[in-house]
Amino acid sequence: MSKKRNALGRGLSALLSDTTESEKLDESTPVASTSGVNEILLSEIQVNPFQPRKHFDETALKELSESIKVHGIIQPLTVRKLSKNEYQLISGERRFQASKMAGLKAVPAYVRSADDQQMLEMALIENIQRENLNPIEIAVSYQRLISEINLKQEELGARVGKNRSTVTNYLRLLKLPPAIQIALRDNKISMGHARAIINVDNTDTQLYIFKKTISEDLSVRKVEELVRQMMSSPKEVSSKTPETSAPTASREIKQLQSTLSSHFGTKVNIKSDGKKGEIKIPFYSVEDLNRILEIFKV
């Protein structure tokens, strides 16, 4: 059993209780543990409410279901007992869903002790240890471990087998604009692209580099070069000048500036006295100008 538990990873296996076969599950023991594998009815198992991953690829589930029909479940699920004939998943939701799809009535499962906090921690750590997670899913899981389990970054690194700098790099991704996070989640850009873009402080400049990366299919090295160029030259209009500070700008004007900046991938400034005004759209190169003209369809 120890070898099987170690396969789950240091963080997860450390959370799973070690107990003997003599600790039987009965109605008087709402949460108990056993070192053996139990056959449990699927109808008695609830999904894990702390599962960080909410969506599962339907095609992959069908493939797993077909495999289960032929070979059965090779790796048992892990559950906790809530009451008589009532269990809750700790790990193995893909196997659980695929087993239902395959028409199984019962599945093999380990029963472990766990309170709600341990359930969340186990679910998050198991999620992180999956090989097919995208960087944003990993970053969100790291952030939840820090905020909901109250782990420090050093402790988190020890739990998931990563050094602090790796954990920090993932957490920084959550500071990127939503559009860039979505692209990273959907594998439209790589972790290398995102790490280069995040070195730029200005959100509008980040979006400009991102859109240029997508439209021109830039490599990570090209993006790094672009970031260095934009950081080394004062291309952004200073927000401290009287012309662009607009201290009395209305909320509507500010929202419009933000919308236009996102649309054009560059910082847009609007000046208005309530009756008339002007819109400024800066460009940083002939290529950038052509890109903006294409948006205008000029």
Secondary structure per residue as TSV (DSSP state, phi and psi in degrees):
chain	resnum	aa	ss	phi	psi
A	1	M	-	360.0	-35.6
A	2	S	H	-63.1	-35.9
A	3	K	H	-66.8	-39.7
A	4	K	H	-64.7	-41.3
A	5	R	H	-67.1	-37.8
A	6	N	H	-63.7	-28.0
A	7	A	T	-65.2	-17.1
A	8	L	T	-80.9	-11.0
A	9	G	-	106.1	154.1
A	10	R	H	-60.5	-45.8
A	11	G	H	-63.5	-46.3
A	12	L	H	-72.4	-43.8
A	13	S	H	-65.1	-29.8
A	14	A	H	-67.1	-23.8
A	15	L	H	-85.9	-22.1
A	16	L	S	-80.4	128.3
A	17	S	-	-71.0	142.4
A	18	D	-	-95.8	120.1
A	19	T	-	-140.0	170.9
A	20	T	-	-101.3	165.7
A	21	E	T	-63.1	-22.7
A	22	S	T	-72.0	-14.8
A	23	E	S	-83.9	88.5
A	24	K	-	-80.3	153.4
A	25	L	-	-92.4	121.6
A	26	D	-	-141.4	178.8
A	27	E	T	-65.5	-27.0
A	28	S	T	-83.0	-8.0
A	29	T	-	-117.4	95.5
A	30	P	S	-65.9	-29.8
A	31	V	S	-134.6	117.8
A	32	A	-	-139.1	178.1
A	33	S	-	-137.4	153.2
A	34	T	E	-146.3	146.1
A	35	S	E	-87.8	-7.9
A	36	G	E	-90.9	170.8
A	37	V	E	-95.3	128.4
A	38	N	E	-107.7	146.6
A	39	E	E	-91.3	115.9
A	40	I	E	-121.3	136.7
A	41	L	E	-65.0	137.4
A	42	L	G	-60.9	-32.9
A	43	S	G	-66.9	-15.6
A	44	E	G	-95.9	-0.7
A	45	I	E	-107.7	128.9
A	46	Q	E	-97.5	151.1
A	47	V	-	-72.0	161.2
A	48	N	-	-79.5	115.2
A	49	P	T	-68.0	-14.7
A	50	F	T	-96.1	2.7
A	51	Q	-	-57.6	118.6
A	52	P	S	-69.5	-28.2
A	53	R	-	-95.0	119.9
A	54	K	-	-99.9	-19.2
A	55	H	-	-122.6	135.0
A	56	F	-	-122.9	137.3
A	57	D	-	-61.8	121.6
A	58	E	H	-64.0	-40.3
A	59	T	H	-64.1	-44.0
A	60	A	H	-64.2	-37.7
A	61	L	H	-63.3	-41.6
A	62	K	H	-64.4	-40.0
A	63	E	H	-63.6	-42.6
A	64	L	H	-65.7	-38.0
A	65	S	H	-61.2	-43.8
A	66	E	H	-64.8	-37.7
A	67	S	H	-64.6	-40.8
A	68	I	H	-64.8	-36.4
A	69	K	H	-60.3	-36.6
A	70	V	H	-85.9	-47.8
A	71	H	H	-106.7	-10.5
A	72	G	-	78.1	-175.2
A	73	I	-	-88.3	114.7
A	74	I	S	-78.2	-42.1
A	75	Q	S	-107.3	114.2
A	76	P	-	-59.0	154.4
A	77	L	E	-74.3	167.8
A	78	T	E	-123.1	128.3
A	79	V	E	-133.5	167.0
A	80	R	E	-120.2	150.2
A	81	K	E	-90.0	127.8
A	82	L	E	-94.0	-43.3
A	83	S	E	-164.9	-173.4
A	84	K	T	-60.6	128.1
A	85	N	T	58.8	31.0
A	86	E	E	-144.5	119.4
A	87	Y	E	-128.2	164.2
A	88	Q	E	-134.5	134.7
A	89	L	E	-64.1	136.0
A	90	I	E	-99.5	-46.6
A	91	S	E	-149.7	153.2
A	92	G	-	105.8	31.3
A	93	E	H	-67.4	-34.3
A	94	R	H	-62.5	-42.7
A	95	R	H	-66.3	-35.9
A	96	F	H	-63.8	-49.0
A	97	Q	H	-66.6	-40.4
A	98	A	H	-68.1	-33.4
A	99	S	H	-66.2	-41.1
A	100	K	H	-63.1	-40.0
A	101	M	H	-64.6	-33.5
A	102	A	T	-79.9	-6.9
A	103	G	T	86.5	16.0
A	104	L	-	-70.8	148.9
A	105	K	S	-97.1	-30.9
A	106	A	E	-140.5	157.7
A	107	V	E	-135.9	152.6
A	108	P	E	-75.4	139.8
A	109	A	E	-153.6	144.6
A	110	Y	E	-87.0	142.9
A	111	V	E	-109.8	126.6
A	112	R	-	-127.4	156.8
A	113	S	-	-83.6	137.2
A	114	A	-	-167.1	133.8
A	115	D	-	-90.1	-178.1
A	116	D	H	-61.2	-40.6
A	117	Q	H	-66.0	-41.8
A	118	Q	H	-65.2	-37.3
A	119	M	H	-58.4	-47.5
A	120	L	H	-62.7	-45.3
A	121	E	H	-63.6	-43.5
A	122	M	H	-64.3	-42.3
A	123	A	H	-63.2	-42.7
A	124	L	H	-66.8	-44.9
A	125	I	H	-66.5	-41.7
A	126	E	H	-61.6	-39.3
A	127	N	H	-62.2	-43.7
A	128	I	H	-63.3	-34.4
A	129	Q	T	-77.7	-6.5
A	130	R	-	-68.0	144.5
A	131	E	T	-80.5	-22.2
A	132	N	T	-102.7	19.7
A	133	L	-	-75.3	143.1
A	134	N	-	-86.0	162.8
A	135	P	H	-57.0	-33.9
A	136	I	H	-70.2	-39.7
A	137	E	H	-61.9	-40.2
A	138	I	H	-65.4	-44.8
A	139	A	H	-61.6	-42.7
A	140	V	H	-64.3	-40.8
A	141	S	H	-64.4	-41.5
A	142	Y	H	-59.8	-45.3
A	143	Q	H	-64.2	-38.8
A	144	R	H	-66.8	-37.9
A	145	L	H	-63.6	-37.2
A	146	I	H	-72.3	-46.1
A	147	S	H	-83.4	-35.6
A	148	E	H	-97.2	-25.7
A	149	I	S	-102.6	-6.1
A	150	N	-	61.7	41.3
A	151	L	-	-91.3	144.6
A	152	K	-	-84.0	163.7
A	153	Q	H	-60.9	-36.9
A	154	E	H	-64.8	-43.1
A	155	E	H	-65.4	-40.1
A	156	L	H	-61.8	-44.4
A	157	G	H	-58.1	-41.9
A	158	A	H	-65.2	-39.0
A	159	R	H	-66.3	-38.2
A	160	V	H	-103.2	3.3
A	161	G	T	73.1	31.9
A	162	K	-	-125.8	152.3
A	163	N	-	-80.9	167.4
A	164	R	H	-62.5	-38.6
A	165	S	H	-63.6	-36.6
A	166	T	H	-65.0	-44.8
A	167	V	H	-60.8	-43.8
A	168	T	H	-62.3	-41.4
A	169	N	H	-62.0	-38.5
A	170	Y	H	-68.8	-43.8
A	171	L	H	-63.2	-33.4
A	172	R	H	-63.2	-26.6
A	173	L	G	-60.2	-28.8
A	174	L	G	-73.1	-7.2
A	175	K	G	-90.1	-8.2
A	176	L	S	-71.5	154.1
A	177	P	-	-57.9	150.3
A	178	P	H	-52.2	-39.8
A	179	A	H	-60.3	-38.3
A	180	I	H	-74.5	-38.6
A	181	Q	H	-61.0	-41.5
A	182	I	H	-64.2	-41.8
A	183	A	H	-63.7	-38.3
A	184	L	H	-67.7	-41.7
A	185	R	H	-60.9	-39.2
A	186	D	T	-90.5	11.7
A	187	N	T	62.4	28.7
A	188	K	S	-83.0	-25.4
A	189	I	S	-132.6	162.6
A	190	S	-	-98.5	172.0
A	191	M	H	-59.3	-37.0
A	192	G	H	-62.5	-43.0
A	193	H	H	-59.1	-48.8
A	194	A	H	-62.8	-41.2
A	195	R	H	-65.2	-31.7
A	196	A	H	-71.8	-45.7
A	197	I	H	-63.9	-36.1
A	198	I	T	-69.1	-13.7
A	199	N	T	-72.4	-12.4
A	200	V	-	-89.1	132.1
A	201	D	-	-78.6	-36.9
A	202	N	-	-78.2	125.1
A	203	T	H	-61.9	-41.5
A	204	D	H	-64.8	-38.3
A	205	T	H	-67.3	-39.0
A	206	Q	H	-57.6	-44.9
A	207	L	H	-66.6	-36.4
A	208	Y	H	-61.8	-48.9
A	209	I	H	-62.6	-41.0
A	210	F	H	-60.1	-49.0
A	211	K	H	-64.2	-36.9
A	212	K	H	-66.4	-38.8
A	213	T	H	-61.1	-43.8
A	214	I	H	-69.6	-49.4
A	215	S	H	-66.6	-32.5
A	216	E	H	-106.3	4.2
A	217	D	T	51.2	51.7
A	218	L	-	-72.3	144.3
A	219	S	-	-76.1	168.0
A	220	V	H	-60.2	-40.8
A	221	R	H	-63.0	-41.3
A	222	K	H	-63.9	-39.6
A	223	V	H	-66.0	-41.8
A	224	E	H	-60.7	-40.7
A	225	E	H	-64.9	-42.9
A	226	L	H	-62.5	-41.4
A	227	V	H	-62.3	-43.8
A	228	R	H	-62.1	-42.0
A	229	Q	H	-62.2	-45.5
A	230	M	H	-72.2	-28.1
A	231	M	H	-81.2	-23.7
A	232	S	H	-88.9	-13.0
A	233	S	S	-123.3	140.1
A	234	P	-	-76.5	74.7
A	235	K	-	-89.9	-23.4
A	236	E	S	-82.6	140.0
A	237	V	-	-69.6	128.6
A	238	S	-	-66.5	134.0
A	239	S	T	-79.4	-1.6
A	240	K	T	-92.6	-10.8
A	241	T	S	-72.0	146.2
A	242	P	H	-57.5	-29.9
A	243	E	H	-68.3	-32.2
A	244	T	H	-114.8	-6.7
A	245	S	H	-72.0	-34.9
A	246	A	-	40.3	63.2
A	247	P	T	-61.1	-24.9
A	248	T	T	-102.5	15.5
A	249	A	-	-59.6	137.0
A	250	S	-	-72.0	163.5
A	251	R	H	-61.0	-36.7
A	252	E	H	-64.7	-40.7
A	253	I	H	-64.4	-42.4
A	254	K	H	-64.1	-41.4
A	255	Q	H	-64.1	-39.8
A	256	L	H	-65.7	-40.6
A	257	Q	H	-58.6	-44.6
A	258	S	H	-63.7	-42.3
A	259	T	H	-64.0	-45.7
A	260	L	H	-67.8	-37.4
A	261	S	H	-61.0	-43.6
A	262	S	H	-65.4	-40.0
A	263	H	H	-66.0	-43.5
A	264	F	H	-92.1	-7.9
A	265	G	T	69.2	26.8
A	266	T	S	-156.1	160.9
A	267	K	-	-71.9	124.1
A	268	V	-	-107.9	132.3
A	269	N	E	-114.8	135.2
A	270	I	E	-120.3	127.8
A	271	K	E	-113.0	133.6
A	272	S	E	-151.9	138.8
A	273	D	-	-101.8	11.4
A	274	G	S	102.0	-21.5
A	275	K	S	-118.2	-41.3
A	276	K	-	-142.0	171.2
A	277	G	E	179.4	-162.3
A	278	E	E	-151.2	155.6
A	279	I	E	-116.7	127.1
A	280	K	E	-111.2	126.3
A	281	I	-	-121.9	99.3
A	282	P	-	-73.8	153.1
A	283	F	-	-132.1	154.6
A	284	Y	S	-112.6	-2.6
A	285	S	S	-168.4	169.6
A	286	V	H	-61.7	-38.9
A	287	E	H	-60.4	-43.5
A	288	D	H	-64.9	-40.8
A	289	L	H	-61.4	-45.7
A	290	N	H	-61.1	-37.2
A	291	R	H	-62.5	-43.8
A	292	I	H	-67.0	-39.2
A	293	L	H	-64.0	-33.9
A	294	E	H	-65.4	-36.4
A	295	I	H	-64.3	-37.2
A	296	F	H	-77.3	-11.4
A	297	K	T	61.3	41.0
A	298	V	-	-95.1	360.0
